[in-house]
Amino acid sequence: MTQQDLPPRPGRPYPLGATHDGKGVNFAIYSQHAHEVELVLFKSARSKEPAATYSLTERTGPVWHGYLPDLKPGQLYGYRVYGPYSPDEGHRFNSNKVLLDPYARRIGRPMVMHESLFGFKPGPKDDDASFNPRDSAAFAPLGAVCADGHDWTGEERPRILWEHTVIYESHVRSLTKLHPAVPEAERGTFRGVAHDSVIKHLKGLGVTTVQLLPVHAKAIESHLDEKGLTNYWGYGTLNYFAPEPSYAAEPDDAVNEFKAMVHKLHNEGFEVIIDVVYNHTGEGNRLGPTLSFRGIDNKAYYKQNPTNPRYLLDYTGTGNTLDAGNPHVLQLIMDSLRYWVQEMHVDGFRFDLASTLARDLFDIDMLSAFFKVIQQDPVLSQVKLIAEPWDVGPGGYQVGSFPWLWAEWNAAYRDTVRRFWRGDTGILGDFATRISGSSDLYNRSGRRPFASINFITAHDGFTMRDMVSYEQKHNEANGEDNRDGTDANYSINCGVEGDSWNPEVLACRTARVRAMTATLFLSQGVPMFLGGDELSRTQLGNNNAYCQDNALSWYDWSKSDPDLVEFVSDLIAFRSAHPNFRRHRFLTGQPNDSGVRDVTWWHPMGRRMHSADWRQGDAQTIGMLLRGDAIEDRDDDGTPITDESFLICYNGSNSGVAFAMPPPREGRPPDWKVVLCSGDVHNGRTLAPGDSLTLPKISVTVLQAV
């Protein structure tokens, strides 16, 4: 390592990161409490020590900066940051650690787990107050100076309205790692997601929006590394700008491969939403490695315990919490979000544990700076914003409380629908509320039904197949003695735990999968479908496969269920064809100016539900009559939107139920034609008013007024 005789030019404090201007590179890094900052340059990813070291002597406010002429894109770099190592005061500076630039656009070298990465001396006692003098240069993650190499000419961004949105949630690797049509070198990569065979499948389903689990560069976690596991899902972010290099066929070209994927998906009509984790980082608690934020300025980036700054506040269950109340950390989050919209062209974000971002200090405040900045931002206010509306801190469950601009994962919908199709009684009213848009949660402050992201399964939890095959989680493969993962699954195994060849068990499972799937796509709000559920994918009862980068998480395309794929496709096409199921306004059940009710709830006896009917504890069957001539929406031209009228019959009981058709209305006796059924009912069958249709057990049946 050599200290250069000539200091860098002064450079500029903005933009942060490494910026190539065609002649050289400007470096700028934020550190509030540092005493000195050194820029270290590496010749290659195999280098065990820096080729050159420069002291950044220029400081503007809390930003250290300098300019080096003649540097080119691809240059590998990191920082050494000097300051007090005083854990009891919240400071963990250790200049022996090479640190990744939080604004690095590309990972030039991934981290390699090694004891030198820790700021303290790791060992049997793990004394985080000790000081580790070992140099981490050979193992630390490095940034790479990045230049745009993608031509966006011809790109057509879909800009799909919320009402037309159908989300397909997937992991980059899971989707294509076992896909036989994807070239082996591209399986599990951004290129794989954009492969023609995958696009054909997604188009066949009819989904509009691909939502990817975190694609930001991720850290290796020591406790998983020791077990031969990994943070597969990616919720341990290392850097908020650089894409994860292992998701690229050519890791050094991850940026352009991601852009090419988005470009192709856009031109095929799909939106791209990415899952983002701005609530915590992969550095973990005080016993985690010093990779970036901790060594650059631990006290500035992370929330400290106010009574003992040696410890970090943990509202995320991961050991640390980013301090979004610090304006410079908030700037990092906003700069990252804008970068992914403007440079990477994504269409929106799903925010992991979003309640954490509302904690300017400690309590949740939906008027916090984070939401105010998003609201006024001309870029971010125009993309899709989805909150996971909870964290693990006090008061963290905030379903229904986010500002009007946001949609939310509706956990109340998930749990109620699961319980109804499991066979729970006494929840008929709650079930009706959830499938009609959850107005009790979202009908305020100008919010619309699409504020509710309806889902039954997601990456976190059982797959749909496992929902009907397991009543207990089976997470032994995670190496935590089955203690991890939720116990509140509201699942049913139909009499056998796990796989079964019993025809009755299989019929029970098929009925429940199809009924839940039909419910999802016929509900008001935005449906989110877990990728692989259409293939009848199983994780063998593991409801927390976050560390399983293997066949447990990958989609096995060779074992797909073509009947289920077709059923899902038919449901999405049906929803797309009928605005009755994707309304812009909440259902009211009240007569409009013409005396017509947008929704009426029907009893199996062929009459409107009475208040006493809702209180009947064992009731498990209900009809939902949606009038197509009472849709209070207009199209872009101002023309009133109309549709056919539909009666949707939900039978959650374990026996067939006779359901009488509604009586004539307005002197015109409509017939009712079966147009869709999750069970064994012949589509096309026509019934007159008053006729009785026997609903199959555990089924959803849709009849159209003709």
VENPE-V936855 format. One record per residue. N is the residue number from 1. RES is the residue in one letter. PHI is phi in degrees with one decimal (NA if undefined). Layout:
BEGIN
n=N res=RES phi=PHI
n=N res=RES phi=PHI
END
This chain:
BEGIN
n=1 res=M phi=NA
n=2 res=T phi=-125.2
n=3 res=Q phi=-86.0
n=4 res=Q phi=-72.9
n=5 res=D phi=-71.7
n=6 res=L phi=-92.7
n=7 res=P phi=-71.5
n=8 res=P phi=-67.2
n=9 res=R phi=-63.8
n=10 res=P phi=-58.7
n=11 res=G phi=66.7
n=12 res=R phi=-132.9
n=13 res=P phi=-79.7
n=14 res=Y phi=-144.0
n=15 res=P phi=-78.9
n=16 res=L phi=-69.1
n=17 res=G phi=100.6
n=18 res=A phi=-109.6
n=19 res=T phi=-116.8
n=20 res=H phi=-90.0
n=21 res=D phi=-111.0
n=22 res=G phi=97.0
n=23 res=K phi=-118.5
n=24 res=G phi=-177.1
n=25 res=V phi=-130.7
n=26 res=N phi=-94.6
n=27 res=F phi=-114.2
n=28 res=A phi=-145.6
n=29 res=I phi=-142.1
n=30 res=Y phi=-89.2
n=31 res=S phi=-154.6
n=32 res=Q phi=-69.7
n=33 res=H phi=-110.2
n=34 res=A phi=-70.3
n=35 res=H phi=-97.9
n=36 res=E phi=-158.9
n=37 res=V phi=-132.5
n=38 res=E phi=-115.2
n=39 res=L phi=-94.1
n=40 res=V phi=-119.7
n=41 res=L phi=-109.4
n=42 res=F phi=-116.7
n=43 res=K phi=-73.2
n=44 res=S phi=-154.4
n=45 res=A phi=-67.8
n=46 res=R phi=-88.9
n=47 res=S phi=-66.0
n=48 res=K phi=-92.6
n=49 res=E phi=-150.3
n=50 res=P phi=-64.2
n=51 res=A phi=-83.9
n=52 res=A phi=-155.7
n=53 res=T phi=-132.2
n=54 res=Y phi=-126.7
n=55 res=S phi=-84.9
n=56 res=L phi=-86.6
n=57 res=T phi=-84.1
n=58 res=E phi=-85.6
n=59 res=R phi=-138.4
n=60 res=T phi=-115.3
n=61 res=G phi=61.4
n=62 res=P phi=-95.1
n=63 res=V phi=-107.7
n=64 res=W phi=-97.5
n=65 res=H phi=-152.0
n=66 res=G phi=-170.5
n=67 res=Y phi=-126.1
n=68 res=L phi=-117.3
n=69 res=P phi=-72.4
n=70 res=D phi=74.6
n=71 res=L phi=-74.1
n=72 res=K phi=-123.9
n=73 res=P phi=-56.0
n=74 res=G phi=101.2
n=75 res=Q phi=-60.9
n=76 res=L phi=-88.7
n=77 res=Y phi=-155.3
n=78 res=G phi=-157.5
n=79 res=Y phi=-134.8
n=80 res=R phi=-116.7
n=81 res=V phi=-121.2
n=82 res=Y phi=-102.6
n=83 res=G phi=175.5
n=84 res=P phi=-71.5
n=85 res=Y phi=-99.1
n=86 res=S phi=-138.6
n=87 res=P phi=-54.6
n=88 res=D phi=-66.2
n=89 res=E phi=-105.5
n=90 res=G phi=89.6
n=91 res=H phi=-100.5
n=92 res=R phi=-134.5
n=93 res=F phi=-68.2
n=94 res=N phi=-151.4
n=95 res=S phi=-69.9
n=96 res=N phi=-80.2
n=97 res=K phi=-103.9
n=98 res=V phi=-83.3
n=99 res=L phi=-117.3
n=100 res=L phi=-78.2
n=101 res=D phi=-62.3
n=102 res=P phi=-58.8
n=103 res=Y phi=-102.4
n=104 res=A phi=-59.8
n=105 res=R phi=-85.1
n=106 res=R phi=-145.3
n=107 res=I phi=-86.3
n=108 res=G phi=-85.5
n=109 res=R phi=-153.3
n=110 res=P phi=-67.6
n=111 res=M phi=-69.9
n=112 res=V phi=-121.1
n=113 res=M phi=-59.6
n=114 res=H phi=-159.4
n=115 res=E phi=-65.1
n=116 res=S phi=-69.4
n=117 res=L phi=-74.4
n=118 res=F phi=-90.2
n=119 res=G phi=-73.5
n=120 res=F phi=-107.4
n=121 res=K phi=-87.2
n=122 res=P phi=-70.1
n=123 res=G phi=179.7
n=124 res=P phi=-57.8
n=125 res=K phi=-97.8
n=126 res=D phi=44.8
n=127 res=D phi=-83.3
n=128 res=D phi=-73.3
n=129 res=A phi=-86.0
n=130 res=S phi=-74.1
n=131 res=F phi=-121.1
n=132 res=N phi=-102.0
n=133 res=P phi=-83.9
n=134 res=R phi=-67.1
n=135 res=D phi=-81.2
n=136 res=S phi=-98.8
n=137 res=A phi=-56.0
n=138 res=A phi=-78.1
n=139 res=F phi=-123.5
n=140 res=A phi=-72.5
n=141 res=P phi=-69.1
n=142 res=L phi=-120.9
n=143 res=G phi=-88.0
n=144 res=A phi=-131.9
n=145 res=V phi=-59.7
n=146 res=C phi=-120.0
n=147 res=A phi=-132.1
n=148 res=D phi=-67.7
n=149 res=G phi=-123.9
n=150 res=H phi=-112.5
n=151 res=D phi=-98.4
n=152 res=W phi=-87.0
n=153 res=T phi=-55.6
n=154 res=G phi=86.8
n=155 res=E phi=-69.0
n=156 res=E phi=-122.9
n=157 res=R phi=-78.3
n=158 res=P phi=-67.1
n=159 res=R phi=51.2
n=160 res=I phi=-81.9
n=161 res=L phi=-64.1
n=162 res=W phi=-55.8
n=163 res=E phi=-63.7
n=164 res=H phi=-99.6
n=165 res=T phi=-81.5
n=166 res=V phi=-129.4
n=167 res=I phi=-93.4
n=168 res=Y phi=-116.2
n=169 res=E phi=-91.2
n=170 res=S phi=-154.2
n=171 res=H phi=-97.0
n=172 res=V phi=-53.8
n=173 res=R phi=-73.7
n=174 res=S phi=-57.5
n=175 res=L phi=-61.6
n=176 res=T phi=-126.9
n=177 res=K phi=-60.0
n=178 res=L phi=-114.5
n=179 res=H phi=-77.0
n=180 res=P phi=-67.3
n=181 res=A phi=-85.6
n=182 res=V phi=-85.6
n=183 res=P phi=-53.0
n=184 res=E phi=-54.2
n=185 res=A phi=-68.1
n=186 res=E phi=-104.3
n=187 res=R phi=-68.0
n=188 res=G phi=77.4
n=189 res=T phi=-129.0
n=190 res=F phi=-58.7
n=191 res=R phi=-61.2
n=192 res=G phi=-62.2
n=193 res=V phi=-60.4
n=194 res=A phi=-90.8
n=195 res=H phi=-67.7
n=196 res=D phi=-56.1
n=197 res=S phi=-67.3
n=198 res=V phi=-71.2
n=199 res=I phi=-60.3
n=200 res=K phi=-60.7
n=201 res=H phi=-64.9
n=202 res=L phi=-65.1
n=203 res=K phi=-65.8
n=204 res=G phi=-61.8
n=205 res=L phi=-68.2
n=206 res=G phi=98.8
n=207 res=V phi=-67.7
n=208 res=T phi=-110.4
n=209 res=T phi=-139.4
n=210 res=V phi=-96.3
n=211 res=Q phi=-108.6
n=212 res=L phi=-97.9
n=213 res=L phi=-57.8
n=214 res=P phi=-46.3
n=215 res=V phi=-111.4
n=216 res=H phi=-65.1
n=217 res=A phi=-54.6
n=218 res=K phi=-118.5
n=219 res=A phi=-90.4
n=220 res=I phi=-88.3
n=221 res=E phi=-101.7
n=222 res=S phi=-61.7
n=223 res=H phi=-68.5
n=224 res=L phi=-79.5
n=225 res=D phi=-60.4
n=226 res=E phi=-64.9
n=227 res=K phi=-92.9
n=228 res=G phi=76.7
n=229 res=L phi=-111.6
n=230 res=T phi=-151.1
n=231 res=N phi=-79.1
n=232 res=Y phi=-63.8
n=233 res=W phi=-62.6
n=234 res=G phi=93.9
n=235 res=Y phi=-87.4
n=236 res=G phi=-131.5
n=237 res=T phi=-65.7
n=238 res=L phi=-99.5
n=239 res=N phi=-153.1
n=240 res=Y phi=-97.0
n=241 res=F phi=-116.3
n=242 res=A phi=-82.2
n=243 res=P phi=-70.3
n=244 res=E phi=-63.1
n=245 res=P phi=-65.2
n=246 res=S phi=-71.6
n=247 res=Y phi=-91.4
n=248 res=A phi=-113.2
n=249 res=A phi=-62.0
n=250 res=E phi=-120.9
n=251 res=P phi=-51.3
n=252 res=D phi=-70.3
n=253 res=D phi=-116.2
n=254 res=A phi=-59.7
n=255 res=V phi=-61.6
n=256 res=N phi=-71.8
n=257 res=E phi=-67.1
n=258 res=F phi=-64.1
n=259 res=K phi=-61.1
n=260 res=A phi=-64.0
n=261 res=M phi=-61.8
n=262 res=V phi=-61.6
n=263 res=H phi=-56.5
n=264 res=K phi=-68.6
n=265 res=L phi=-60.8
n=266 res=H phi=-59.9
n=267 res=N phi=-69.5
n=268 res=E phi=-93.4
n=269 res=G phi=96.0
n=270 res=F phi=-100.8
n=271 res=E phi=-83.0
n=272 res=V phi=-127.3
n=273 res=I phi=-114.0
n=274 res=I phi=-116.8
n=275 res=D phi=-82.0
n=276 res=V phi=-124.1
n=277 res=V phi=-126.6
n=278 res=Y phi=-92.0
n=279 res=N phi=-87.3
n=280 res=H phi=-154.3
n=281 res=T phi=-123.5
n=282 res=G phi=-79.6
n=283 res=E phi=-77.5
n=284 res=G phi=69.4
n=285 res=N phi=-79.2
n=286 res=R phi=-62.5
n=287 res=L phi=-95.4
n=288 res=G phi=-85.9
n=289 res=P phi=-74.0
n=290 res=T phi=-104.0
n=291 res=L phi=-114.0
n=292 res=S phi=-157.6
n=293 res=F phi=-56.3
n=294 res=R phi=-60.5
n=295 res=G phi=-81.2
n=296 res=I phi=-77.5
n=297 res=D phi=-176.4
n=298 res=N phi=-55.5
n=299 res=K phi=-71.8
n=300 res=A phi=-85.5
n=301 res=Y phi=-83.6
n=302 res=Y phi=-114.8
n=303 res=K phi=-74.2
n=304 res=Q phi=-96.7
n=305 res=N phi=-66.8
n=306 res=P phi=-64.3
n=307 res=T phi=-90.6
n=308 res=N phi=-155.2
n=309 res=P phi=-61.3
n=310 res=R phi=-62.9
n=311 res=Y phi=-103.5
n=312 res=L phi=-96.9
n=313 res=L phi=-71.8
n=314 res=D phi=-129.7
n=315 res=Y phi=-95.1
n=316 res=T phi=-118.3
n=317 res=G phi=77.6
n=318 res=T phi=-117.6
n=319 res=G phi=110.6
n=320 res=N phi=-145.4
n=321 res=T phi=-138.8
n=322 res=L phi=-62.9
n=323 res=D phi=-91.7
n=324 res=A phi=-68.7
n=325 res=G phi=-78.7
n=326 res=N phi=-80.5
n=327 res=P phi=-58.9
n=328 res=H phi=-76.7
n=329 res=V phi=-70.5
n=330 res=L phi=-61.5
n=331 res=Q phi=-62.0
n=332 res=L phi=-57.7
n=333 res=I phi=-62.2
n=334 res=M phi=-67.3
n=335 res=D phi=-62.0
n=336 res=S phi=-64.5
n=337 res=L phi=-59.8
n=338 res=R phi=-63.6
n=339 res=Y phi=-59.8
n=340 res=W phi=-72.2
n=341 res=V phi=-83.0
n=342 res=Q phi=-80.6
n=343 res=E phi=-99.2
n=344 res=M phi=-100.0
n=345 res=H phi=66.7
n=346 res=V phi=-73.2
n=347 res=D phi=-105.0
n=348 res=G phi=167.7
n=349 res=F phi=-141.1
n=350 res=R phi=-109.7
n=351 res=F phi=-94.2
n=352 res=D phi=-65.2
n=353 res=L phi=42.6
n=354 res=A phi=-66.4
n=355 res=S phi=-58.8
n=356 res=T phi=-59.7
n=357 res=L phi=-71.0
n=358 res=A phi=-88.1
n=359 res=R phi=-94.7
n=360 res=D phi=-57.1
n=361 res=L phi=-111.4
n=362 res=F phi=-124.5
n=363 res=D phi=-80.8
n=364 res=I phi=-79.0
n=365 res=D phi=-136.7
n=366 res=M phi=-72.3
n=367 res=L phi=-107.2
n=368 res=S phi=-68.0
n=369 res=A phi=-59.6
n=370 res=F phi=-57.1
n=371 res=F phi=-70.6
n=372 res=K phi=-65.4
n=373 res=V phi=-67.7
n=374 res=I phi=-59.9
n=375 res=Q phi=-59.1
n=376 res=Q phi=-91.1
n=377 res=D phi=-75.4
n=378 res=P phi=-68.4
n=379 res=V phi=-94.3
n=380 res=L phi=-72.9
n=381 res=S phi=-71.6
n=382 res=Q phi=-105.3
n=383 res=V phi=-111.3
n=384 res=K phi=-75.2
n=385 res=L phi=-121.7
n=386 res=I phi=-123.9
n=387 res=A phi=-102.8
n=388 res=E phi=-85.3
n=389 res=P phi=-85.0
n=390 res=W phi=-161.1
n=391 res=D phi=-144.6
n=392 res=V phi=-99.2
n=393 res=G phi=-85.0
n=394 res=P phi=-58.6
n=395 res=G phi=68.7
n=396 res=G phi=-73.4
n=397 res=Y phi=-79.1
n=398 res=Q phi=-126.8
n=399 res=V phi=-60.7
n=400 res=G phi=92.0
n=401 res=S phi=-106.4
n=402 res=F phi=-76.8
n=403 res=P phi=-61.0
n=404 res=W phi=-61.1
n=405 res=L phi=-70.9
n=406 res=W phi=-100.9
n=407 res=A phi=-99.2
n=408 res=E phi=-137.4
n=409 res=W phi=-63.1
n=410 res=N phi=-95.2
n=411 res=A phi=-67.6
n=412 res=A phi=-65.3
n=413 res=Y phi=-61.9
n=414 res=R phi=-52.9
n=415 res=D phi=-69.5
n=416 res=T phi=-67.8
n=417 res=V phi=-65.7
n=418 res=R phi=-58.9
n=419 res=R phi=-65.7
n=420 res=F phi=-61.0
n=421 res=W phi=-81.6
n=422 res=R phi=-75.2
n=423 res=G phi=112.3
n=424 res=D phi=-64.3
n=425 res=T phi=-108.5
n=426 res=G phi=80.4
n=427 res=I phi=-124.2
n=428 res=L phi=-60.5
n=429 res=G phi=-65.0
n=430 res=D phi=-66.1
n=431 res=F phi=-59.6
n=432 res=A phi=-61.7
n=433 res=T phi=-64.0
n=434 res=R phi=-67.9
n=435 res=I phi=-73.9
n=436 res=S phi=-98.9
n=437 res=G phi=114.0
n=438 res=S phi=56.0
n=439 res=S phi=-62.9
n=440 res=D phi=-63.3
n=441 res=L phi=-95.9
n=442 res=Y phi=-120.2
n=443 res=N phi=-84.9
n=444 res=R phi=-157.9
n=445 res=S phi=51.8
n=446 res=G phi=77.1
n=447 res=R phi=-75.5
n=448 res=R phi=-120.9
n=449 res=P phi=-56.6
n=450 res=F phi=-72.8
n=451 res=A phi=-65.5
n=452 res=S phi=-91.1
n=453 res=I phi=-86.8
n=454 res=N phi=-83.8
n=455 res=F phi=-150.5
n=456 res=I phi=-112.1
n=457 res=T phi=-129.8
n=458 res=A phi=-148.7
n=459 res=H phi=-55.2
n=460 res=D phi=-92.7
n=461 res=G phi=131.5
n=462 res=F phi=-67.5
n=463 res=T phi=-72.4
n=464 res=M phi=-62.2
n=465 res=R phi=-62.2
n=466 res=D phi=-70.6
n=467 res=M phi=-60.2
n=468 res=V phi=-110.2
n=469 res=S phi=-121.1
n=470 res=Y phi=-137.7
n=471 res=E phi=-103.8
n=472 res=Q phi=-128.4
n=473 res=K phi=-70.8
n=474 res=H phi=-135.3
n=475 res=N phi=-105.1
n=476 res=E phi=-56.8
n=477 res=A phi=-63.2
n=478 res=N phi=-79.3
n=479 res=G phi=75.5
n=480 res=E phi=-121.3
n=481 res=D phi=54.9
n=482 res=N phi=63.9
n=483 res=R phi=-85.9
n=484 res=D phi=-82.6
n=485 res=G phi=82.8
n=486 res=T phi=-75.2
n=487 res=D phi=-97.6
n=488 res=A phi=-91.3
n=489 res=N phi=-95.8
n=490 res=Y phi=50.4
n=491 res=S phi=-105.6
n=492 res=I phi=-146.4
n=493 res=N phi=-109.2
n=494 res=C phi=59.0
n=495 res=G phi=104.7
n=496 res=V phi=-137.5
n=497 res=E phi=-82.6
n=498 res=G phi=94.1
n=499 res=D phi=-60.7
n=500 res=S phi=-151.8
n=501 res=W phi=-109.7
n=502 res=N phi=-68.5
n=503 res=P phi=-57.6
n=504 res=E phi=-68.1
n=505 res=V phi=-64.3
n=506 res=L phi=-63.7
n=507 res=A phi=-65.0
n=508 res=C phi=-60.9
n=509 res=R phi=-68.1
n=510 res=T phi=-60.8
n=511 res=A phi=-61.1
n=512 res=R phi=-71.8
n=513 res=V phi=-61.2
n=514 res=R phi=-68.9
n=515 res=A phi=-67.1
n=516 res=M phi=-66.0
n=517 res=T phi=-64.4
n=518 res=A phi=-62.6
n=519 res=T phi=-58.6
n=520 res=L phi=-57.9
n=521 res=F phi=-85.2
n=522 res=L phi=-103.3
n=523 res=S phi=-87.1
n=524 res=Q phi=-71.3
n=525 res=G phi=115.9
n=526 res=V phi=-105.3
n=527 res=P phi=-79.2
n=528 res=M phi=-118.8
n=529 res=F phi=-110.0
n=530 res=L phi=-76.0
n=531 res=G phi=-55.6
n=532 res=G phi=97.6
n=533 res=D phi=-63.5
n=534 res=E phi=-70.7
n=535 res=L phi=-95.2
n=536 res=S phi=62.6
n=537 res=R phi=-74.8
n=538 res=T phi=-119.8
n=539 res=Q phi=-113.1
n=540 res=L phi=56.5
n=541 res=G phi=85.6
n=542 res=N phi=-80.7
n=543 res=N phi=-103.8
n=544 res=N phi=-152.2
n=545 res=A phi=-81.6
n=546 res=Y phi=-63.3
n=547 res=C phi=-112.2
n=548 res=Q phi=-107.4
n=549 res=D phi=-92.8
n=550 res=N phi=-161.4
n=551 res=A phi=-62.1
n=552 res=L phi=-64.6
n=553 res=S phi=-102.8
n=554 res=W phi=-78.3
n=555 res=Y phi=-74.6
n=556 res=D phi=-93.0
n=557 res=W phi=-66.1
n=558 res=S phi=-72.8
n=559 res=K phi=-113.5
n=560 res=S phi=-68.6
n=561 res=D phi=-103.2
n=562 res=P phi=-61.9
n=563 res=D phi=-65.9
n=564 res=L phi=-70.1
n=565 res=V phi=-57.5
n=566 res=E phi=-65.3
n=567 res=F phi=-63.7
n=568 res=V phi=-61.8
n=569 res=S phi=-60.5
n=570 res=D phi=-63.8
n=571 res=L phi=-64.0
n=572 res=I phi=-66.0
n=573 res=A phi=-64.0
n=574 res=F phi=-63.7
n=575 res=R phi=-61.6
n=576 res=S phi=-62.9
n=577 res=A phi=-80.0
n=578 res=H phi=-128.9
n=579 res=P phi=-63.3
n=580 res=N phi=-56.1
n=581 res=F phi=-102.3
n=582 res=R phi=-144.0
n=583 res=R phi=-74.0
n=584 res=H phi=-86.2
n=585 res=R phi=-124.4
n=586 res=F phi=-71.6
n=587 res=L phi=-67.9
n=588 res=T phi=-116.2
n=589 res=G phi=75.3
n=590 res=Q phi=-101.9
n=591 res=P phi=-63.7
n=592 res=N phi=-86.5
n=593 res=D phi=-61.3
n=594 res=S phi=-95.1
n=595 res=G phi=79.5
n=596 res=V phi=-101.0
n=597 res=R phi=-93.5
n=598 res=D phi=-68.0
n=599 res=V phi=-140.7
n=600 res=T phi=-135.5
n=601 res=W phi=-95.7
n=602 res=W phi=-115.0
n=603 res=H phi=-85.8
n=604 res=P phi=-55.9
n=605 res=M phi=-78.7
n=606 res=G phi=88.3
n=607 res=R phi=-137.8
n=608 res=R phi=-65.6
n=609 res=M phi=-65.5
n=610 res=H phi=-96.4
n=611 res=S phi=-59.4
n=612 res=A phi=-67.4
n=613 res=D phi=-62.7
n=614 res=W phi=-66.4
n=615 res=R phi=-89.0
n=616 res=Q phi=-71.6
n=617 res=G phi=-62.2
n=618 res=D phi=-98.1
n=619 res=A phi=-69.7
n=620 res=Q phi=-133.1
n=621 res=T phi=-132.7
n=622 res=I phi=-153.7
n=623 res=G phi=-114.5
n=624 res=M phi=-121.0
n=625 res=L phi=-96.3
n=626 res=L phi=-103.7
n=627 res=R phi=-87.0
n=628 res=G phi=-75.2
n=629 res=D phi=-96.8
n=630 res=A phi=-131.3
n=631 res=I phi=-92.3
n=632 res=E phi=-86.2
n=633 res=D phi=-126.1
n=634 res=R phi=-129.7
n=635 res=D phi=-83.5
n=636 res=D phi=-62.2
n=637 res=D phi=-88.0
n=638 res=G phi=87.1
n=639 res=T phi=-78.1
n=640 res=P phi=-57.3
n=641 res=I phi=-90.5
n=642 res=T phi=-127.7
n=643 res=D phi=-157.0
n=644 res=E phi=-70.1
n=645 res=S phi=-96.7
n=646 res=F phi=-132.9
n=647 res=L phi=-112.1
n=648 res=I phi=-105.9
n=649 res=C phi=-107.3
n=650 res=Y phi=-108.4
n=651 res=N phi=-118.4
n=652 res=G phi=-93.3
n=653 res=S phi=-86.3
n=654 res=N phi=-88.3
n=655 res=S phi=-143.6
n=656 res=G phi=-66.4
n=657 res=V phi=-129.2
n=658 res=A phi=-76.3
n=659 res=F phi=-121.9
n=660 res=A phi=-81.4
n=661 res=M phi=-69.1
n=662 res=P phi=-58.7
n=663 res=P phi=-73.4
n=664 res=P phi=-59.5
n=665 res=R phi=-130.9
n=666 res=E phi=52.2
n=667 res=G phi=72.3
n=668 res=R phi=-117.9
n=669 res=P phi=-76.3
n=670 res=P phi=-75.9
n=671 res=D phi=-85.7
n=672 res=W phi=-122.3
n=673 res=K phi=-113.3
n=674 res=V phi=-70.2
n=675 res=V phi=-113.8
n=676 res=L phi=-163.7
n=677 res=C phi=-153.1
n=678 res=S phi=-78.8
n=679 res=G phi=-108.9
n=680 res=D phi=-94.3
n=681 res=V phi=-128.3
n=682 res=H phi=-72.2
n=683 res=N phi=-62.0
n=684 res=G phi=99.8
n=685 res=R phi=-64.4
n=686 res=T phi=-113.9
n=687 res=L phi=-128.2
n=688 res=A phi=-90.6
n=689 res=P phi=-53.2
n=690 res=G phi=90.1
n=691 res=D phi=-64.2
n=692 res=S phi=-110.9
n=693 res=L phi=-113.5
n=694 res=T phi=-83.0
n=695 res=L phi=-76.9
n=696 res=P phi=-62.1
n=697 res=K phi=-63.5
n=698 res=I phi=48.6
n=699 res=S phi=-152.5
n=700 res=V phi=-121.1
n=701 res=T phi=-125.6
n=702 res=V phi=-113.9
n=703 res=L phi=-118.7
n=704 res=Q phi=-107.9
n=705 res=A phi=-72.9
n=706 res=V phi=-128.9
END
